[in-house]
């Protein structure tokens, strides 16, 4: 299995549990690895034969905008389930970081892995 990745997809989101967090947008950073088979795309050189990372990125942006969750845990699970279903992704690893969420740290966040891990 091959891996297509997106690194540091930065999105301004309404996310958080405190009242003040519900009134502003905070930057989140998403890293995503998606298991796939690129052999058809390598043979055809056609976008229709691969996992379109632009379409994946746009879908993530829409999910973040529409969901406006309190917890990163809900958002990351929603993204994983949606991408796997809509883009037929058998395996993915995704991380969401909230820079500056905890004083003294560069970022805090969550990492999940779903599906059958590539060999």
C-alpha positions, 0 to 999 in steps of 0.5 A, a space after each residue: 500500500 502506498 501513502 498520499 499525505 497532506 502536511 500542515 493543512 492550516 484551518 481557522 476553526 471555531 473549536 473549544 469548550 470555553 465561551 471565549 473559544 466559541 466567539 473566535 476562530 483558532 488556527 488548527 493544523 492537520 497532518 494526514 496520511 492516507 493508504 492507497 494504491 497509486 499504480 493505476 495513476 502511475 500508469 495513466 498519469 490521470 487524476 481520476 486514477 488517484 486520491 485527489 488530495 485537493 478534494 480531500 483538503 476541501 472536504 476537510 475544510 467544509 467539515 471543520 467549518 460545518 461542525 464547529 465542535 468543542 473537542 478535537 476528539 470529535 472533529 478528528 473522528 468525524 474527519 476520519 470517518 468521512 474521508 474513509 467513507 467518501 474517498 474509499 480510503 482503507 487506512 489513514 493516520 491523522 493528527 490535529 494540533 491546536 497551537 498555543 492552546 496550553 501556555 508553554 507548549 508549541 501545540 496540543 492535539 490528538 493523533 488517530 489511526 483507522 483502518 488496516 495499516 499498510 504493509 
